[in-house]
Amino acid sequence: MRRAAARFLRDRWRVLVRLGAWSVLEAGQTFLVGYALARALDAGFLAGSVRTGLGWLGAAGLAVCAGAYGTGRVYGVVAELVEPARDRLVTAVVGRGVREADPGALSGLTQQVELARDTLAGVVMVSRSFLFTAAGALIGLFSLAPLLLPVVLPPLLAGVALFAVTLRPLARRQEAFLTADEALARELGTLCPGLRDVTACGAEERVAADLGRRIDAELATARALARWSLTRTAALAVGGELPVVLLLVTTPWLLRHGVSAGALVGALAYVTQSLLPALQNLVHGLGTSGSRLTVVLRRLTGPTPHTLTRARTQPADGHDQDTQPPHPTPQNPTHHPGTGSSRLTALLRRLTGPTSHTLPRTQTLPADGHDRESPIRSLHTNRSRPTAAPRRRTGPTPHTLPRAQTQPAEGRKQPQPSRARHTTAAPATAPVPALALTSLSFAYGPACEPVLDGLDLSLPTGAHLAVVGPSGIGKSTLTGLIAGLLTPDQGTIRVHGNPVPAPQATVLIPQEAYVHGGTLAENLALFRAGPVPEAELLAAADAVGLTPLLRALGGPGARVEPAALSAGERQLIALTRAYLSAAPLALLDEATCHLDPAAEARAERAFAGRPGGTLLVVAHRLGSARRAGRILVMDGARTACGTHDDLLRTSSLYRQLTAGRPPSPTTTLPR
């Protein structure tokens, strides 16, 4: 690195000459500030010549103006020196990133090049400023009285030497601190989006211990850096403040040996107005920026190409909601988890064992349903654990549910473990139910508590069920199982008599709705094999409540800009799309949370009124639960199902969820 730097500077000697010339002009004010002040006192005001004193002060003012002009020119020359260095680093880094075929490393390395450019410019400025300022001040001191140099120069050199010997240890400790800090940030960036996954796997203590070790390591490096940083304060005190003390202490001796009063005042001006500020800039600027520059250049020019710490993670499904479909398309039905999901999966496998399987966080709904006319015949809990845990899918199969509404929504929570079993017995002559779950069990890892444990459920055709419960109880997991996004450990799931996944029978609408950049009609017909007749499309829009937005956009043929739509408008499009699908079982996973209560009620009534349709809603507001024929309260072993009045009598959790809340459709339930 040193040879490359020397060769780079040698090739640009003309730039260095120009930099020195403008720096001399800038340093001229340093010389004249102290010298002119001394002459103004000795030859002017103290000698009784005011005109002479004012003349020297005017000369000092002109020197300040000339120095300001020189400073402006210095910035331009520094840019000529730094920008080629930045270009060389970019060329080397981009070439290496392309060879390694790692776009993430390429992006990170180019960011570090910008950091290197900025810190290099800072190092050049503070180093140059100290050298020329110190030279101007020392020449001025010698011009005023040679005896002043033995008082000022030794402590100045001692302070600079003390600072110089700390540069290498400081750089090493700065790099150790940055490495520890990046390791902690990387770990937190992986864990924070998946805290519920960690809880579901029972890995809290192991994760806390691992993070504790990283925090302790960063603390140790920070303390070591702080101890060495004390030497910078000592260097500043010795080189910048001790000369002032020595000048004051030696003033009688200096006056006896012919040093004038004006020269002493000029010397104090040199030390306090020039040397001390220049040394402060050098210590703080070179001590911080120089250490950072050393670390960054070592990373950029070292043998390891992957130097960027990626603290920022992608959403769990690896897609941007508005610019890229978060779900498989007909041409590519297999979903590939994104970076955040893969890293979290690897971490949880490390924490819970080689056979642990964790999933991207999904926004899926639970469902338990009953004919709104039929009573609950039985309700009991099975607390037995499954004896075997078949391997689960971590993504949809090619038989995935209707596109764009069946994949995991970004940033959703993994439920906490709970166990519940709810059974509704059906007569032997009962028709095939819309949804039938038999002994359903599911856990997020072999060592985890089951989220669902032996659940039996029967939901007749035409039912309207609302699901409520605390965050993490398993609502989304149950719906993910029904939709075919997750595979149960035990039990069976059938939709209208067919085993899941049943893409023609189930449509899932998540909280974060997907809208692509085509026309509105293309968005609404996404679940249909061909174009939807305009009359049917307009009727669906009117039923769900999309008509005002449809008109505002310019009709079904208008192109849609997803980024220009609000979250509620995207939800209305997604709801109408699902309404137009042929799937009889609709799963609304807080799919109306961005709508106002009236719009939410209209959409839910439209789905509940579909001929032959069955509706399952994860309730966002109390009014949504009150509109349903039955309400399922998921509460682990105390799961209960019934009407609003029934649950107020039988479910303590439901009483807590609705406590103090009047029966208003606008009341929001806890998530």
C-alpha positions as CSV (number, residue, x, y, z in Angstrom):
1,M,0.0,0.0,0.0
2,R,2.9,2.4,0.8
3,R,4.6,1.7,-2.5
4,A,1.4,2.3,-4.4
5,A,0.8,5.6,-2.5
6,A,4.3,6.8,-3.2
7,R,4.0,5.9,-6.9
8,F,0.6,7.7,-7.0
9,L,2.1,10.9,-5.5
10,R,5.2,10.8,-7.6
11,D,3.0,10.7,-10.8
12,R,1.2,13.8,-9.6
13,W,4.2,15.9,-8.5
14,R,2.8,18.9,-10.4
15,V,-0.4,18.8,-8.3
16,L,1.7,18.6,-5.2
17,V,3.7,21.7,-6.2
18,R,0.5,23.7,-6.8
19,L,-0.9,22.5,-3.5
20,G,2.3,23.7,-1.8
21,A,2.2,27.1,-3.5
22,W,-1.4,27.8,-2.5
23,S,-0.7,26.5,1.0
24,V,2.2,29.0,1.3
25,L,-0.2,31.8,0.4
26,E,-2.7,30.5,3.0
27,A,0.1,30.2,5.6
28,G,1.2,33.8,4.9
29,Q,-1.6,35.1,7.1
30,T,-0.2,32.9,9.9
31,F,3.1,34.6,9.8
32,L,1.7,38.1,9.5
33,V,-0.9,37.7,12.3
34,G,1.7,37.4,15.0
35,Y,4.5,39.5,13.4
36,A,2.2,42.4,12.5
37,L,0.7,42.4,15.9
38,A,4.2,42.6,17.5
39,R,5.3,45.4,15.2
40,A,2.0,47.3,15.7
41,L,2.8,47.3,19.4
42,D,6.5,47.9,19.4
43,A,6.9,50.3,16.5
44,G,3.4,51.7,16.6
45,F,1.2,52.1,19.6
46,L,3.9,51.7,22.4
47,A,6.2,54.1,20.5
48,G,3.4,56.7,20.2
49,S,2.9,56.2,16.4
50,V,-0.8,55.3,16.0
51,R,-0.5,55.5,12.2
52,T,2.3,52.9,12.2
53,G,0.3,50.6,14.5
54,L,-2.8,50.8,12.3
55,G,-0.7,50.2,9.2
56,W,0.6,46.9,10.6
57,L,-2.9,45.9,11.6
58,G,-4.1,46.7,8.1
59,A,-1.4,44.5,6.7
60,A,-2.5,41.7,8.9
61,G,-6.1,42.1,7.6
62,L,-4.9,42.0,4.0
63,A,-3.0,38.8,4.8
64,V,-6.1,37.3,6.1
65,C,-8.0,38.1,2.9
66,A,-5.1,36.6,0.8
67,G,-5.1,33.5,3.0
68,A,-8.8,33.1,2.5
69,Y,-8.3,33.2,-1.3
70,G,-5.5,30.6,-1.0
71,T,-7.7,28.3,1.1
72,G,-10.3,28.4,-1.7
73,R,-7.8,27.4,-4.3
74,V,-6.4,24.7,-2.0
75,Y,-9.8,22.8,-2.1
76,G,-9.7,22.6,-5.8
77,V,-6.2,21.3,-5.9
78,V,-7.0,18.7,-3.2
79,A,-9.9,17.5,-5.4
80,E,-7.5,17.0,-8.3
81,L,-5.4,14.9,-6.0
82,V,-8.2,12.9,-4.3
83,E,-10.5,12.2,-7.2
84,P,-8.0,10.2,-9.3
85,A,-7.3,8.1,-6.2
86,R,-11.0,7.5,-5.8
87,D,-11.3,6.5,-9.5
88,R,-8.5,4.0,-9.1
89,L,-10.2,2.4,-6.1
90,V,-13.5,2.3,-7.9
91,T,-11.9,0.6,-10.9
92,A,-10.2,-2.0,-8.8
93,V,-13.2,-2.7,-6.6
94,V,-15.7,-2.9,-9.5
95,G,-13.4,-5.3,-11.4
96,R,-13.0,-7.5,-8.3
97,G,-16.8,-7.4,-7.6
98,V,-17.6,-8.4,-11.2
99,R,-15.0,-11.2,-11.1
100,E,-16.6,-12.5,-7.9
101,A,-20.1,-12.1,-9.3
102,D,-21.3,-10.7,-6.0
103,P,-23.5,-7.6,-6.6
104,G,-24.0,-7.1,-2.8
105,A,-20.2,-7.0,-2.3
106,L,-19.9,-4.7,-5.3
107,S,-22.4,-2.2,-3.9
108,G,-20.9,-2.3,-0.4
109,L,-17.3,-1.9,-1.7
110,T,-18.2,1.1,-3.8
111,Q,-19.8,2.7,-0.8
112,Q,-16.5,2.2,1.1
113,V,-14.6,3.8,-1.8
114,E,-16.7,6.9,-1.2
115,L,-15.8,6.8,2.5
116,A,-12.1,6.4,1.5
117,R,-12.4,9.4,-0.8
118,D,-13.9,11.6,1.9
119,T,-11.5,10.6,4.6
120,L,-8.5,10.9,2.3
121,A,-9.5,14.5,1.5
122,G,-9.8,15.2,5.3
123,V,-6.4,13.7,6.0
124,V,-4.7,15.8,3.3
125,M,-6.4,19.0,4.4
126,V,-5.5,18.7,8.1
127,S,-2.0,17.4,7.5
128,R,-1.2,20.1,5.0
129,S,-2.7,22.8,7.2
130,F,-0.7,21.7,10.3
131,L,2.6,21.6,8.4
132,F,2.3,25.1,6.8
133,T,0.7,26.7,9.8
134,A,3.4,25.4,12.1
135,A,6.1,26.5,9.6
136,G,4.6,30.0,9.4
137,A,4.3,30.3,13.2
138,L,7.8,29.0,13.9
139,I,9.3,31.4,11.3
140,G,7.4,34.2,12.8
141,L,8.6,33.4,16.3
142,F,12.2,33.3,15.1
143,S,11.7,36.6,13.3
144,L,10.4,38.2,16.5
145,A,13.0,36.8,18.9
146,P,15.2,33.7,18.5
147,L,14.8,33.1,22.3
148,L,11.1,32.3,21.8
149,L,11.9,29.1,19.8
150,P,13.5,27.2,22.8
151,V,10.4,27.9,24.8
152,V,7.8,26.9,22.2
153,L,9.4,24.4,20.0
154,P,10.4,21.5,22.4
155,P,6.9,21.0,23.8
156,L,5.4,21.3,20.4
157,L,7.7,18.6,19.0
158,A,7.1,16.4,22.1
159,G,3.3,16.6,21.6
160,V,3.6,15.8,17.9
161,A,5.9,12.8,18.6
162,L,3.5,11.5,21.3
163,F,0.6,11.7,18.9
164,A,2.7,10.0,16.1
165,V,3.6,7.0,18.2
166,T,-0.1,6.4,18.9
167,L,-1.3,6.4,15.3
168,R,-0.6,2.7,14.6
169,P,-2.0,1.3,17.9
170,L,-5.1,3.6,17.4
171,A,-5.6,2.3,13.9
172,R,-5.5,-1.3,15.1
173,R,-7.9,-0.7,17.9
174,Q,-10.2,1.3,15.7
175,E,-10.3,-1.6,13.2
176,A,-11.0,-4.1,16.1
177,F,-13.8,-1.9,17.3
178,L,-15.4,-1.5,13.9
179,T,-15.1,-5.3,13.3
180,A,-16.8,-6.0,16.6
181,D,-19.5,-3.4,16.0
182,E,-20.2,-4.8,12.5
183,A,-20.4,-8.3,13.9
184,L,-23.0,-7.2,16.5
185,A,-25.0,-5.2,13.9
186,R,-25.0,-8.2,11.5
187,E,-26.3,-10.5,14.2
188,L,-28.9,-8.0,15.3
189,G,-30.0,-7.4,11.7
190,T,-30.6,-11.1,11.4
191,L,-32.3,-11.7,14.7
192,C,-34.5,-8.6,15.1
193,P,-36.9,-9.4,12.2
194,G,-37.2,-13.0,13.5
195,L,-37.6,-12.6,17.3
196,R,-40.8,-14.6,17.1
197,D,-39.0,-17.4,15.3
198,V,-36.5,-17.5,18.1
199,T,-39.3,-17.6,20.6
200,A,-41.0,-20.4,18.7
201,C,-37.8,-22.4,18.7
202,G,-37.2,-21.9,22.4
203,A,-33.8,-20.4,21.7
204,E,-34.0,-17.2,23.7
205,E,-31.3,-18.2,26.2
206,R,-28.9,-19.3,23.5
207,V,-29.5,-16.2,21.4
208,A,-29.1,-14.0,24.5
209,A,-25.8,-15.7,25.4
210,D,-24.5,-15.3,21.8
211,L,-25.5,-11.6,21.6
212,G,-24.0,-11.1,25.1
213,R,-20.7,-12.4,24.0
214,R,-20.7,-10.0,21.0
215,I,-21.7,-7.1,23.2
216,D,-18.9,-7.9,25.6
217,A,-16.4,-8.1,22.7
218,E,-17.5,-4.7,21.4
219,L,-17.3,-3.2,24.9
220,A,-13.8,-4.5,25.4
221,T,-12.6,-3.0,22.1
222,A,-14.3,0.3,22.9
223,R,-12.5,0.5,26.2
224,A,-9.2,-0.3,24.6
225,L,-9.8,2.4,22.0
226,A,-10.8,4.8,24.7
227,R,-7.6,4.1,26.7
228,W,-5.4,4.9,23.7
229,S,-7.5,7.9,22.9
230,L,-6.4,9.4,26.2
231,T,-2.9,9.8,24.7
232,R,-4.4,12.2,22.1
233,T,-5.5,14.4,24.9
234,A,-2.1,14.2,26.5
235,A,-0.4,15.1,23.1
236,L,-2.7,18.1,22.7
237,A,-2.0,19.3,26.2
238,V,1.8,18.9,25.8
239,G,2.1,20.3,22.3
240,G,-0.5,23.0,22.3
241,E,-1.2,24.2,25.8
242,L,2.1,23.7,27.6
243,P,3.9,26.3,25.3
244,V,1.4,29.0,26.6
245,V,2.2,28.1,30.2
246,L,6.0,28.2,29.5
247,L,5.7,31.6,27.7
248,L,3.9,33.0,30.7
249,V,6.3,31.5,33.2
250,T,9.4,32.6,31.3
251,T,8.1,36.1,30.6
252,P,10.4,37.9,33.2
253,W,13.4,36.0,31.9
254,L,12.6,36.8,28.3
255,L,12.1,40.5,29.1
256,R,15.5,40.7,30.8
257,H,17.1,39.2,27.8
258,G,15.8,41.7,25.3
259,V,12.5,40.2,24.2
260,S,10.0,43.1,23.7
261,A,6.5,43.2,25.0
262,G,5.2,43.2,21.5
263,A,7.2,40.1,20.7
264,L,5.7,38.3,23.7
265,V,2.2,39.3,22.6
266,G,2.9,38.1,19.1
267,A,4.3,34.8,20.4
268,L,1.1,34.2,22.4
269,A,-0.9,35.0,19.3
270,Y,1.2,32.4,17.3
271,V,0.6,29.7,19.9
272,T,-3.1,30.3,20.8
273,Q,-4.4,31.4,17.4
274,S,-2.3,29.3,15.0
275,L,-0.3,26.4,16.6
276,L,-3.0,25.2,19.1
277,P,-5.9,25.1,16.6
278,A,-3.7,23.5,13.9
279,L,-2.6,20.8,16.4
280,Q,-6.2,20.2,17.5
281,N,-7.2,19.7,13.9
282,L,-4.3,17.3,13.4
283,V,-5.0,15.2,16.5
284,H,-8.7,15.0,16.1
285,G,-8.8,14.8,12.3
286,L,-5.8,12.6,11.6
287,G,-6.5,10.5,14.7
288,T,-10.0,9.7,13.6
289,S,-10.0,10.0,9.8
290,G,-6.5,8.6,9.5
291,S,-7.4,5.5,11.5
292,R,-10.6,5.1,9.5
293,L,-8.8,5.6,6.2
294,T,-6.2,2.9,7.1
295,V,-9.0,0.5,8.0
296,V,-11.0,1.2,4.8
297,L,-8.0,1.0,2.5
298,R,-6.8,-2.3,4.1
299,R,-10.2,-3.7,3.4
300,L,-10.5,-2.4,-0.1
301,T,-7.0,-3.6,-1.1
302,G,-6.9,-6.7,0.9
303,P,-7.3,-10.3,-0.5
304,T,-10.9,-10.8,0.8
305,P,-13.5,-9.4,-1.6
306,H,-16.5,-9.5,0.8
307,T,-15.7,-6.6,3.1
308,L,-19.1,-5.1,3.5
309,T,-21.1,-5.8,6.6
310,R,-24.7,-6.1,5.5
311,A,-26.7,-4.8,8.5
312,R,-29.7,-4.0,6.4
313,T,-31.7,-7.1,5.5
314,Q,-34.3,-7.6,2.9
315,P,-37.9,-8.4,3.6
316,A,-38.4,-12.1,4.5
317,D,-39.8,-13.0,1.1
318,G,-37.0,-11.2,-0.7
319,H,-39.2,-8.9,-2.8
320,D,-40.1,-5.3,-2.9
321,Q,-43.9,-5.1,-2.5
322,D,-44.6,-2.4,-5.1
323,T,-42.1,-3.2,-7.8
324,Q,-41.8,-7.0,-7.8
325,P,-44.4,-9.7,-7.3
326,P,-43.9,-11.2,-3.9
327,H,-45.5,-14.4,-5.2
328,P,-44.9,-16.9,-7.9
329,T,-46.1,-16.3,-11.4
330,P,-47.5,-18.9,-13.8
331,Q,-44.1,-19.0,-15.5
332,N,-42.2,-19.5,-12.3
333,P,-44.5,-21.1,-9.7
334,T,-41.7,-22.0,-7.2
335,H,-41.0,-19.5,-4.6
336,H,-37.5,-18.9,-3.4
337,P,-36.9,-17.3,0.0
338,G,-35.0,-14.1,0.2
339,T,-31.8,-13.2,1.9
340,G,-33.3,-12.4,5.3
341,S,-35.2,-15.7,5.4
342,S,-32.1,-17.7,4.4
343,R,-29.9,-16.1,7.0
344,L,-32.6,-16.5,9.7
345,T,-33.1,-20.1,8.8
346,A,-29.4,-20.7,9.0
347,L,-29.2,-19.0,12.4
348,L,-32.1,-21.0,13.8
349,R,-30.7,-24.2,12.5
350,R,-27.4,-23.4,14.3
351,L,-29.3,-22.6,17.4
352,T,-31.8,-25.5,17.5
353,G,-29.9,-28.3,15.7
354,P,-29.3,-29.5,12.2
355,T,-32.9,-30.8,11.6
356,S,-34.7,-27.6,12.6
357,H,-36.8,-26.1,9.8
358,T,-37.9,-22.5,10.0
359,L,-39.9,-20.6,7.6
360,P,-40.2,-17.1,6.2
361,R,-42.6,-15.1,8.3
362,T,-46.0,-15.5,6.9
363,Q,-49.2,-13.5,7.0
364,T,-51.7,-16.3,6.9
365,L,-54.9,-16.8,8.8
366,P,-56.3,-19.3,11.2
367,A,-59.7,-20.6,10.7
368,D,-62.2,-22.5,12.7
369,G,-65.6,-22.5,11.4
370,H,-69.2,-23.6,12.0
371,D,-72.4,-23.2,10.2
372,R,-73.8,-20.0,11.6
373,E,-77.1,-21.9,12.3
374,S,-75.6,-24.9,13.9
375,P,-74.5,-25.1,17.6
376,I,-71.1,-26.2,18.8
377,R,-71.5,-29.8,19.7
378,S,-68.2,-30.4,21.5
379,L,-65.1,-28.5,22.5
380,H,-62.2,-30.1,24.2
381,T,-58.4,-30.0,24.4
382,N,-55.8,-32.6,23.4
383,R,-52.5,-31.8,25.1
384,S,-50.6,-34.8,23.6
385,R,-47.5,-34.0,21.7
386,P,-47.0,-35.5,18.2
387,T,-44.7,-38.5,18.1
388,A,-43.2,-37.8,14.7
389,A,-42.6,-34.6,12.8
390,P,-42.6,-35.0,9.0
391,R,-40.4,-32.6,7.1
392,R,-42.3,-29.4,6.2
393,R,-42.1,-27.4,3.0
394,T,-40.5,-24.0,3.3
395,G,-42.4,-22.6,0.4
396,P,-45.3,-23.3,-1.9
397,T,-45.3,-26.1,-4.4
398,P,-46.1,-25.8,-8.1
399,H,-49.7,-26.3,-7.0
400,T,-49.7,-23.0,-5.1
401,L,-52.9,-21.1,-4.3
402,P,-54.1,-18.3,-6.6
403,R,-51.2,-16.2,-7.5
404,A,-50.2,-13.0,-5.7
405,Q,-52.4,-13.6,-2.6
406,T,-51.1,-16.9,-1.4
407,Q,-47.5,-16.2,-0.6
408,P,-46.1,-15.0,2.8
409,A,-46.6,-11.3,3.3
410,E,-43.5,-9.2,4.0
411,G,-42.5,-8.6,7.6
412,R,-45.2,-10.8,9.3
413,K,-44.9,-12.4,12.6
414,Q,-44.3,-16.0,13.5
415,P,-46.7,-17.1,16.2
416,Q,-45.7,-18.1,19.7
417,P,-46.3,-21.7,20.6
418,S,-49.8,-22.7,21.9
419,R,-51.9,-25.8,21.9
420,A,-55.5,-26.1,21.2
421,R,-58.0,-28.6,20.0
422,H,-61.5,-27.7,18.8
423,T,-64.0,-30.1,17.4
424,T,-67.3,-29.8,15.8
425,A,-69.0,-33.1,15.2
426,A,-71.1,-33.3,12.0
427,P,-73.9,-35.7,11.4
428,A,-73.2,-38.7,9.2
429,T,-75.5,-37.4,6.6
430,A,-73.9,-33.9,6.6
431,P,-72.7,-32.6,3.2
432,V,-69.0,-32.3,2.5
433,P,-67.8,-29.3,4.5
434,A,-66.0,-26.4,3.0
435,L,-63.1,-27.0,5.3
436,A,-62.2,-30.1,7.4
437,L,-59.2,-30.4,9.6
438,T,-58.4,-33.7,11.4
439,S,-55.9,-34.1,14.2
440,L,-53.9,-31.2,12.9
441,S,-50.5,-30.5,14.6
442,F,-47.7,-28.1,13.6
443,A,-44.5,-26.8,15.2
444,Y,-41.7,-24.7,13.8
445,G,-39.0,-27.2,14.8
446,P,-38.6,-30.6,16.4
447,A,-37.6,-29.0,19.7
448,C,-40.3,-26.4,19.7
449,E,-43.7,-26.3,21.4
450,P,-46.4,-27.0,18.9
451,V,-48.4,-24.0,17.6
452,L,-51.3,-26.3,16.8
453,D,-51.8,-29.6,18.6
454,G,-54.4,-32.1,17.5
455,L,-56.9,-29.6,16.1
456,D,-60.1,-30.9,14.5
457,L,-62.3,-28.5,12.7
458,S,-65.3,-28.5,10.4
459,L,-66.5,-25.4,8.5
460,P,-69.7,-25.9,6.5
461,T,-70.3,-24.2,3.2
462,G,-71.7,-20.7,3.5
463,A,-70.3,-20.1,7.0
464,H,-68.8,-16.7,8.0
465,L,-66.3,-17.1,10.8
466,A,-64.2,-14.4,12.4
467,V,-61.0,-15.3,14.2
468,V,-59.5,-13.3,17.1
469,G,-56.7,-13.9,19.5
470,P,-53.5,-12.4,20.9
471,S,-50.5,-11.8,18.7
472,G,-48.5,-14.9,18.1
473,I,-51.2,-17.4,19.2
474,G,-51.3,-19.2,15.8
475,K,-53.9,-17.4,13.6
476,S,-51.6,-16.9,10.7
477,T,-50.1,-20.3,11.0
478,L,-53.4,-22.1,10.8
479,T,-54.4,-20.2,7.6
480,G,-51.0,-20.9,6.1
481,L,-51.7,-24.6,6.7
482,I,-55.2,-24.3,5.1
483,A,-53.7,-22.4,2.1
484,G,-51.0,-25.0,1.6
485,L,-48.2,-22.7,2.4
486,L,-47.1,-24.9,5.3
487,T,-47.2,-28.6,5.7
488,P,-48.5,-30.1,9.0
489,D,-46.5,-32.4,11.2
490,Q,-49.6,-34.5,11.7
491,G,-53.2,-34.6,10.5
492,T,-55.1,-33.8,7.3
493,I,-56.6,-30.7,5.8
494,R,-59.3,-30.9,3.2
495,V,-61.0,-28.1,1.3
496,H,-64.4,-29.1,-0.2
497,G,-63.2,-32.7,0.1
498,N,-59.8,-32.2,-1.6
499,P,-56.5,-32.3,0.2
500,V,-54.5,-29.2,0.3
501,P,-53.0,-27.5,-1.6
502,A,-56.3,-26.8,-3.4
503,P,-55.5,-23.8,-5.6
504,Q,-58.9,-23.8,-7.3
505,A,-60.8,-23.8,-4.0
506,T,-59.0,-21.4,-1.8
507,V,-58.0,-17.7,-2.1
508,L,-55.9,-16.0,0.5
509,I,-55.8,-12.2,0.8
510,P,-52.9,-11.0,3.1
511,Q,-52.6,-7.7,4.9
512,E,-50.1,-6.3,2.4
513,A,-51.8,-6.4,-0.9
514,Y,-49.8,-6.9,-4.2
515,V,-50.6,-4.8,-7.2
516,H,-48.5,-4.9,-10.4
517,G,-47.9,-2.2,-13.0
518,G,-50.3,-3.4,-15.7
519,T,-53.9,-2.2,-16.3
520,L,-56.5,-2.3,-13.6
521,A,-58.4,-5.0,-15.5
522,E,-55.2,-7.1,-15.7
523,N,-54.8,-6.8,-12.0
524,L,-58.3,-7.8,-11.2
525,A,-58.2,-10.8,-13.6
526,L,-55.0,-12.2,-12.2
527,F,-56.8,-15.3,-10.8
528,R,-58.9,-15.9,-13.9
529,A,-57.8,-18.0,-16.9
530,G,-58.8,-15.3,-19.3
531,P,-60.1,-11.7,-19.5
532,V,-63.1,-10.9,-17.2
533,P,-66.1,-9.5,-19.0
534,E,-66.4,-5.9,-18.2
535,A,-69.9,-6.2,-16.9
536,E,-68.8,-8.8,-14.4
537,L,-65.8,-6.8,-13.4
538,L,-67.9,-3.6,-12.8
539,A,-70.4,-5.6,-10.8
540,A,-67.6,-7.0,-8.6
541,A,-66.1,-3.6,-8.1
542,D,-69.4,-2.2,-7.1
543,A,-70.0,-5.1,-4.6
544,V,-66.6,-4.7,-2.9
545,G,-66.5,-0.9,-3.0
546,L,-63.8,-0.4,-5.7
547,T,-66.0,1.7,-8.0
548,P,-64.8,5.2,-6.8
549,L,-61.2,4.2,-7.3
550,L,-61.9,2.6,-10.6
551,R,-63.5,5.8,-11.9
552,A,-60.7,7.9,-10.4
553,L,-58.1,5.9,-12.3
554,G,-59.9,6.1,-15.6
555,G,-61.7,2.8,-15.9
556,P,-60.7,-0.8,-16.2
557,G,-58.2,-0.1,-19.0
558,A,-56.2,2.5,-17.0
559,R,-52.7,1.6,-16.1
560,V,-51.9,1.3,-12.4
561,E,-48.9,2.8,-10.7
562,P,-48.5,0.8,-7.5
563,A,-46.3,3.4,-5.8
564,A,-49.0,6.0,-6.3
565,L,-51.7,4.0,-4.6
566,S,-52.4,4.1,-0.8
567,A,-52.3,0.9,1.2
568,G,-56.1,0.9,1.4
569,E,-56.5,1.3,-2.4
570,R,-54.2,-1.6,-2.9
571,Q,-56.3,-3.7,-0.5
572,L,-59.5,-2.8,-2.4
573,I,-57.9,-4.0,-5.7
574,A,-56.7,-7.2,-4.0
575,L,-60.1,-7.9,-2.5
576,T,-61.9,-7.4,-5.8
577,R,-59.4,-9.7,-7.5
578,A,-60.1,-12.4,-4.9
579,Y,-63.9,-11.8,-5.2
580,L,-63.6,-12.4,-9.0
581,S,-61.8,-15.7,-8.5
582,A,-63.6,-19.0,-8.7
583,A,-62.3,-20.2,-5.3
584,P,-65.2,-20.7,-2.9
585,L,-63.2,-20.5,0.3
586,A,-61.9,-16.9,1.0
587,L,-59.3,-16.3,3.7
588,L,-59.0,-12.6,4.7
589,D,-55.9,-12.1,6.9
590,E,-56.5,-8.5,8.2
591,A,-57.0,-7.8,4.5
592,T,-59.1,-4.7,5.3
593,C,-57.0,-3.2,8.0
594,H,-56.2,-0.1,5.9
595,L,-59.8,0.5,5.0
596,D,-62.2,2.6,7.0
597,P,-64.9,0.7,9.0
598,A,-67.7,1.3,6.4
599,A,-65.5,0.1,3.5
600,E,-64.4,-2.9,5.6
601,A,-68.0,-3.8,6.3
602,R,-69.0,-3.5,2.6
603,A,-66.2,-5.7,1.5
604,E,-66.9,-8.4,4.1
605,R,-70.6,-8.4,3.3
606,A,-69.7,-8.9,-0.4
607,F,-67.6,-12.0,0.3
608,A,-70.1,-13.4,2.8
609,G,-72.8,-13.1,0.1
610,R,-71.0,-14.9,-2.7
611,P,-73.1,-17.8,-3.9
612,G,-71.6,-21.0,-2.5
613,G,-68.8,-19.0,-0.8
614,T,-67.4,-19.5,2.6
615,L,-65.6,-16.6,4.4
616,L,-62.9,-16.8,7.1
617,V,-61.8,-13.4,8.5
618,V,-59.0,-12.6,10.9
619,A,-60.8,-9.7,12.6
620,H,-59.0,-6.3,12.7
621,R,-61.9,-4.5,14.3
622,L,-64.6,-5.6,16.8
623,G,-67.2,-4.8,14.2
624,S,-65.8,-7.4,11.9
625,A,-66.2,-10.0,14.6
626,R,-69.7,-8.9,15.4
627,R,-70.7,-9.3,11.7
628,A,-69.7,-13.0,11.6
629,G,-72.1,-15.7,12.4
630,R,-69.5,-17.3,14.7
631,I,-66.3,-16.1,16.4
632,L,-63.3,-18.3,17.1
633,V,-61.2,-17.1,20.0
634,M,-57.7,-18.7,19.7
635,D,-56.4,-19.1,23.2
636,G,-54.2,-22.3,23.2
637,A,-55.8,-24.9,25.4
638,R,-58.7,-22.5,26.1
639,T,-59.8,-22.0,22.5
640,A,-63.5,-21.2,22.3
641,C,-66.0,-20.6,19.5
642,G,-69.5,-19.1,19.6
643,T,-71.5,-16.0,19.2
644,H,-70.4,-12.7,20.7
645,D,-72.8,-13.1,23.6
646,D,-71.8,-16.7,24.2
647,L,-68.1,-15.8,24.3
648,L,-68.6,-13.0,26.8
649,R,-69.9,-15.6,29.2
650,T,-67.5,-18.4,28.4
651,S,-64.2,-16.9,27.3
652,S,-62.1,-14.8,29.7
653,L,-59.7,-13.9,26.8
654,Y,-62.6,-12.6,24.7
655,R,-63.8,-10.5,27.6
656,Q,-60.3,-9.1,27.9
657,L,-60.1,-8.3,24.2
658,T,-63.4,-6.5,24.3
659,A,-63.2,-5.0,27.8
660,G,-64.2,-1.4,28.0
661,R,-64.9,-1.3,24.3
662,P,-68.5,-0.4,23.3
663,P,-70.0,-2.4,20.5
664,S,-68.8,-0.1,17.8
665,P,-67.6,-1.2,14.4
666,T,-64.7,1.2,14.6
667,T,-63.2,-0.4,17.7
668,T,-59.8,-2.0,16.8
669,L,-59.0,-5.4,18.4
670,P,-55.5,-6.0,19.7
671,R,-53.3,-7.8,17.2
